[in-house]
Amino acid sequence: MGLNVSKVSLLADYFVICHGNSDKQVLAIAKEIVDEAYKHNIEVRRVEGKESARWVLIDLGDVIAHVFYGEEREFYNLEKLWSDAPLVNIDNMVVS
């Protein structure tokens, strides 16, 4: 899921929010995001939370990816917290 937060946040233009069902999945998703960013020459400014694998935040500048452990995603509920931001369908988006 993606949120267009450009009009409601100074942090980024978009949040990408996803989750894994185990620590291993969370870390694998985060690693793939970072690997793809590097492959496409997108600067990875910062990665936080890998130690706990409960909420990994990947700062890509205009985009911040939030990779949650399933229960953490429900608890923090960023979609509700940023409910003023329109949802963006990212299923068909591909970095070229």
HUTA-V605350 format. One record per residue. N is the residue number from 1. SS is DSSP state (2 for helix, 1 for strand, 0 for the rest). PHI is phi in radians with two decimals (* if undefined). OMEGA is omega in radians with two decimals (999 if undefined). Layout:
# HUTA-V605350
N/SS/PHI/OMEGA
N/SS/PHI/OMEGA
This chain:
# HUTA-V605350
1/0/*/3.08
2/1/-2.18/3.06
3/1/-2.17/3.04
4/1/-1.54/-3.07
5/0/-1.75/-3.04
6/0/-1.05/-3.11
7/0/-1.69/-3.09
8/0/-2.17/-3.10
9/0/-2.57/3.03
10/0/-1.61/-3.06
11/0/-1.24/-3.05
12/0/-2.88/3.05
13/0/-1.57/-3.09
14/1/-2.41/2.92
15/1/-1.96/2.96
16/1/-1.90/-3.05
17/1/-2.18/3.11
18/1/-2.61/3.13
19/1/-2.61/3.02
20/1/-2.09/-3.10
21/0/-1.76/3.07
22/0/-2.70/3.09
23/2/-0.99/-3.12
24/2/-1.07/3.12
25/2/-1.15/3.13
26/2/-1.01/-3.12
27/2/-1.16/3.12
28/2/-1.17/3.11
29/2/-1.12/-3.14
30/2/-1.07/3.13
31/2/-1.09/-3.14
32/2/-1.14/3.10
33/2/-1.07/-3.14
34/2/-1.13/3.14
35/2/-1.05/3.13
36/2/-1.17/3.09
37/2/-1.06/3.13
38/2/-1.08/-3.13
39/2/-1.05/-3.10
40/0/-1.81/3.10
41/0/0.97/3.05
42/0/-1.72/-3.10
43/0/-1.19/3.00
44/0/-1.67/-3.05
45/0/-1.31/-3.08
46/1/-2.88/3.02
47/1/-2.23/-3.13
48/1/-2.18/2.98
49/0/1.66/-3.12
50/0/-1.12/-3.09
51/0/-1.08/-3.08
52/0/-1.63/-3.12
53/0/1.00/3.09
54/0/-1.76/3.10
55/1/-2.67/3.11
56/1/-1.78/3.13
57/1/-1.88/-3.13
58/1/-2.09/-3.11
59/1/-1.60/3.14
60/0/-1.93/-3.13
61/0/1.56/-3.13
62/0/-1.27/-3.14
63/1/-2.16/3.01
64/1/-2.07/3.11
65/1/-1.68/3.09
66/1/-1.98/3.12
67/1/-1.96/-3.07
68/1/-1.81/2.77
69/1/-1.29/-2.99
70/2/-0.79/-3.11
71/2/-1.14/3.13
72/2/-1.17/3.13
73/2/-1.08/3.10
74/2/-1.09/-3.09
75/2/-1.14/-3.08
76/2/-1.38/3.03
77/0/0.75/-3.12
78/2/-1.04/3.12
79/2/-1.04/3.11
80/2/-1.34/-3.14
81/2/-1.02/-3.14
82/0/-1.85/-3.04
83/0/-1.13/3.07
84/0/-1.29/-3.11
85/0/-1.54/3.12
86/1/-1.18/3.06
87/1/-1.27/3.11
88/1/-2.20/3.08
89/0/-1.39/-3.09
90/0/-1.82/-3.09
91/0/-0.99/-3.05
92/0/-1.80/3.13
93/0/-1.46/3.14
94/0/-2.32/3.06
95/0/-1.33/-3.13
96/0/-1.83/999
